[in-house]
Amino acid sequence: MTSGPSCAFCGRSGIKMSQEHVFPQWLSRNGSRRAGGDYIMERGAKTITTPLIEVTTKRVCKDCNTGWLSRIETGAKAVLEPLLDDAATSITEVDRWIIARWFTKTILTAQLAIFSRSSVGIASDQSYRNFYMRPFPPDNAIILISAYVGPIPPIDFKMGAVTAQGSRGFRAFFHFHRVVLTFFSADPDNQINFPWPRDFHTACRLLWPPRRGFFDLDNDPTLPCSWPPPCALNEAAIKEYQRRMKEAVEE
């Protein structure tokens, strides 16, 4: 007799699972309102038109979904909406952690929706347990936020595994409206061996880790950082950035 599926985060089995949205409804409503219409999603051979982005997983228990994961979403909404509405002029030191924590949660739940239980995804099972016990980005996470100017896609979300030199890690890219988030799983002391696009340092702000002098940025983790950055990524810069990320992942 089996005890039923277990929650990816808390690990408990024999309890009720629920439907967890990878992208919260407040975010998808914001995007469809700005884009002036619905989202177009490809599901196999079908094309679906929907006002909300219905990417969900049933591998999270109801207690986690409606409890601490819901509180992460609520906190992120209060911080991200002013950035999306061009109302924010700075990102506080606490807000940096709130966004970084939300992005980590989004990456983990996206993997649950994309990969089957029997598949090996980009994040290990232990990554979920660690996030449950301590809802912070991983110690080897580097998370950046950038501004964007140009034609606006509703959502562009990509993930890729990094297995160079026998190490396991991943990279993720999230572009929503005027905000671009990137996640690198790497050794922070080596500051990532990555071919950054030209002027990228002037177009990003460091969210995680809270360290001084990272990437030679003028960063004081105890102070707010100004928003938007002096330079914004345009459509060409985004394509080049994604190309370099893809090549780095496939090395």
N, C-alpha and C positions, 0 to 999 in steps of 0.2 A: 504494500500500500504506500503510495507516494503522498507527500505532504503538500503537493502543489508547487507552483512556481515561487521563486523567492524574489524579493525586491532587490534590484541592482545596487541600491545605495545602502540600505540598512541590513540587507542580507536575510531578513526574516522571511520564513515561508509559512504557508497555511493561513495567510491573512489576505484580505481583499486587495486586489490590484485595481488601479484606476487608470484613466486615460490622461496622460501627461502631454501637454502641448510643447513641442520644441520651441516654437515661436509664439509668445503669448498673444492673446487676442488684442490687447491694447496696442501692441506693436504692429500687427497686421492691419488693424483698422487705420492706424496712422498712415501706413504706406499706401493703402488703397485710396484713402482720402486725398493724399497728395498727388498720386498718380492719376486721379480723376476717373477711377473705374476699378474693375475687379482684377484679381490675379489670374494668370493663365498658368496652369500646372499640367505637366505631362505625367500621366500614370500609365505605364505600359503603352498600349495602343490607343489609349483614350486621352483626349484633351478636356480638361475640366476648368470651367470658369467659376471662380468662387470669390466672395468678398473677404474671406478669411483664409489664412494659410493653414490648412489642416494637415500638418505633419505631426503625428502623435505616436506615442509608444504606450503599451500596457505592461511595461516591465518595471513599473514603479508602484509601490503600495499607496493606498489611500492616505495613510497617516503622513508619509513623506510628502506626497503631492500637495495635500491641503494644509500641511503644517509648515515646516521650515523651508521647503522649496517655494511655496507660495509667498512666504515673507521675503525671500530673495527677489522674486519678481516685483513685489510691491515696492521694495526699496530701490530697485533699478529703474522702475518707471518714473519715480520722482526725480531721478538724476538724468536719465536719458532724454526725456521729453523736452526739457529746455534746450538741449543740444540739437535735437531734431527740429525744433521750432526757431532756431537761431536766436534764442532769448538768453542763452548763457554767455557770460563774459569770462568765466573762469571755471576750473574744475578743482574742487578742494581736495586736500590730502585724503579725507575720508571717502569722498566721491570716487577717487581713483580706485580704491579697494572695492567699493560697491560695484563699479562697472567691471572690474577684473573678475570679481567673484561671479557676477551674472554671466559673463562670457564663458567662464569655465563650466558653469552649470549647463549653459546652452550647448557647448561642445559635447559634454557627456551625454545629455539626453538626445542629441542629434545622432550620436553613434548608436544608441539603443533603437532608434527609429529606422536607421539605415541598415544595420546588420542584424541577421537572425541570431538566435541564442547560441546556435552551434558554430557561428562564424567567429573569427578572431578579428576584432576591430583595431582601431589605432590606439585606444586607451585600454589598459589592463583592467581586470576585475578589481584589483587592489586600488586602482585610482578612484573607483566609486566608494569603496569603504573609507579611504583616506578623506575624501570630500565630505562624507557623512560625519566622520569623527571630528574633522576640522574643516569647516567650509571656507577654505582659502584656496587660492590658486596653488598648484604644486610648487615645491621649492625650486624646481628647475624651469619654471615658467617665465617667459618674457612676453609681456602684453603691451601693445602700443595702440594708441588711438590717433587717427589722422582726420583731417578735414578733406572734403571733396567738393569740386565745382564742375558742373557739366550736366549732360543728360542723366536722369536719375532712374536706375533700375529699381523695381520694387524691393527685391532682396537678392543678393548674391552671396551664397554661403558655400565654401569649399573646405575640405579637410584632406590631409594626406599624411601617410605614415613616413617616418624617417628611421631607417635601420642601418645607417652608415656605421662602419666599424663595430658592428655587433650590438650597438646601443639601440634602445627602443625609445621612440619619441614621436611627436607629431607636430604638424603646423596647421593652422586654421586661418581662414580669411572670411571676414564678414563685412559686407557693404550694404548699408541701409541708409537711403536718403543722403544726407550730407556727412555721414559718419562712417569711417572705416576702422574696423578693429582687426588686429592681427595677433596671433598667438604662436609663439615658438617654444617648443620643448627643447631646451639646450642647457649647456653649462653656463650660467651667468658670468662666471669669471673669465670665460673665453669670449664673451660678448658676441657669439654667433659668427661663424665663418660664412658670411652671406654677402653676395654682391648687391649691395643696396643701390637703388636707382639714384640718379643725380638729384641733389637737393632734398633727398628724403628726410634728412635730419631736421630740416627747417619746416617740414610738413607734418611732424608727428610729436606727440607727447607721450612720455613714459608713464604707464599705469602701474606696472609691476615688473620687477621688484622695487620696493621703496628705497632706492639707493641714490647716492650723489654721484655725479659725473658719469653716468652710464651712457655709452655710445658718444661720449664727449658732449653730451647735452648739458645745458645750463639748468640742472635739475636739483632742487632742494625738496626732498620728500616731506618736509615739515611745513611747506608753504603751498598755497594754491598755485596752479599753473594757468597761464592765460589761455583763453579760447576765443576764437580759433587760432591756430598757429600762424606764423607769418606767411607761410606758403601752403596752398591747398593742392591736393592731387587732382589732376584732370583725367579725362578718359584715357588718353594715351599713356599717362603715367601708371594708371591702374592696370592696363593691359601688360605693360612692361613689368610691373611689380609681380603680377600673377605668373607671368612667364618665368621669371627668375625663381619664384617660389616653387613652381612645378618642377623646374630643372633641378633645384636643390633637393627636393624630396626624392626624385628618381635617381639621384647619384648613387 
